[in-house]
C-alpha cells in the first residue's frame, strides 16, 4: 500500500503543482480549492461515479466528454473543469484523489497552514479538537487543520501525524511496548 501511495504521489504531484501555479497566477486559489472539494465530495457520494472514473476499460476521451457534461451541469469553476478534462484525456483520473490531496497541501502551505491526521479511540469533542489544534499551533507556529479518524483498537489516547512527524500516545502502543519489555526481562 505504501508503494502504491508513493507511485500515486509521483503521478499526482506534477498535476497538482501545475494547477496550483495556474490557480495562484489567476488569483483563483480559493475557487479552485472549493471546486476540487466539490468534485471530491461527488466522487465520495457515488460509488458508481467513482468506479467509472477509475475504470481502465473506458477511454480517456469518453471519460473527458462525460465528465465535461457533469461539470457543466454542476457549474464547476472553469479552471477546475478544464483541468479535470485534461487529467481524463491523459488517463490519470485513477490518481485524482491524490492530486486533490497534494493540491490541498500546497494551498495550505501557501496560507501558512498545516494539516494533522488525528486518530483517536472515540470521536473528539469540539472542545478537545479545539484544544489539540491550539496546542499544535503553538508547537508548529502554523494554523493546524485536523482530519479526524476513529480507531477503537487504540483503546485510549491519540495518534497525531503532521507531515512526517508522528506522535503516538495511544494505550495500544504503550501496552505493546510493555509487552515487549516484559518479554525481554523473562
N, C-alpha and C positions, 0 to 999 in steps of 0.2 A: 504494500500500500504506500509506503514512504517513497519507493522508487517511482511509482506511478504519479504521486503528487509532484515529485521533482520534475518529471517529464512534462506534466501539465503546466507547471510553473514556467519551465523553459519555453513552452509554446505560448503561454499567456502573456508573459512579461513584455515582449515587443509590441503586441497588440494594445495592451493596457497603457504602455508608455506613450505610444503614438496617439492614442485617443486622449490621454491626459494632456500631452503637449498641445494638441489641437484645441481641446476644450479651454485650456488656460489662455492660449493666444486669442481665442474668440470671446473671452470673458463669459464662458458658459459652463464653468466648472460645476456650479450648484445644479444647474438644469440637467446636465449630463448625468451627474450622480443620481439625481432623482429619477431620471429616465431609466437608468440601469437598475435601480432598485425596483421600479415598477415591472420591468421585464423579469427580474429575478423572482418577484412575487408571482407573476403569471406562470412562470415555469414551475414554481413550487406548488401552485394550486392545482395544476393539471398534469397528472401523470402521463396522459396520452400525449399532450403537447411536449412534455419533456422527452419522452421516447421518440417522438417524431424528429425533434431537433438533433438528437444523438444518433439516430439511425444511420449506419454506414451504407445502407442499401439505396436510400433516396439521394439522388444527385444534388450537389450544392446549388445549382441554378434553380431547381424546383423548390428547394427549401427557401432560397432567397426570394422568389416571387411569392410564395405562400406567406412567408414572414412579412414581406412588404405589405401585403393586403391587411394582415393583422395589425401591423404598426400604423398604417394609415387610418384604420378604424379607431385605434386606441389613441390617436393623435399624439404619438410619441415625438419627442424632440427630434428635429430633422437630422442633427448631427449623430444622434444615437441610432436613428433609423438607417442612415447611410452606412454607419459603422457595422451594424448588425448584418446588413445585406452583404457587405464586403467579407465579413467573417464567414457567412453562409457560403458565398461563392468560392471561398478558399478552403471550404471543407473543415473548418475549425470550430463549429458550433459545439462539438463534444467538450471543448475546453472553456465554454462560455462562463460557467460558474467561477472558474479560476481567474479568467480575465476580469470579471467583475470584482472579485476579491482583491486582485492586485491593484486595480484602478482605485478601489476604496482606500487601500493602504497608501497609495501615492497622494490621494486627495487629503487624507487625514494628516499625513506628514507635512503637506504644504500648509495646512492650517495649524500646525504645531500640536497635533493630537496623536494619541497612541491608542491602540485597541488591546484590551486584555480579555483573554478567554478564561472565564471563571467557572470551575466545575465544583459543585457542592452536593452534599448528600440529600439536601432538601432545598427547595427554592428559597432564595434570599428574599427577605422583606425589603421594602423600598428603603427603609432606614439603614439596613445592613448594606445594601448596594451603594447607597449614597456615601456611607462611612468608608467603605472599601475604595470607592472612586476617589474620595478626598485623600485617603492615605497614599494611594498610588500616585496621585497628582503631586503630593508633597515629596515623594521619593524620586519620581521621574522628572518633575518640573514641567510636565505636559498635562493637558486635559486628557483624561482617560475615558474611553467608551468601553462599557462592559458588554461582552457577549456571554450570556449566562447559559450554562448547561447543568443538568441534574443527573447524578450517577449515585443511586442509593448504595452501591457497593463500597463507597468511600466511608460509610458508617458515620462520619462526622468530619469537621474541618473543611479545608478548601484546597484546591489546586488552582493556582493562578499562573497563567502564561502570558508574558508580554514580550513580543519579539522572540528572541532565543532564550530569554530568562524564564526559568520555571521555579515557582515557589510551591512546595508541596507540604502542607501541614495537615494532611488527611490522617485520620486514625488508621485507615487501611495500611498506609505506608509505614506508619510508626509501629504497628503490630508486626508487619513483615520484617522490619529492622530488628525488633526484639526477638523474633523467632530465629533469625539468622545468628544473632548474638548468643542466644541460648544454645544453639547447636554447636557453636564454637567452644563453649565452656564445657559441654558434656562430652 
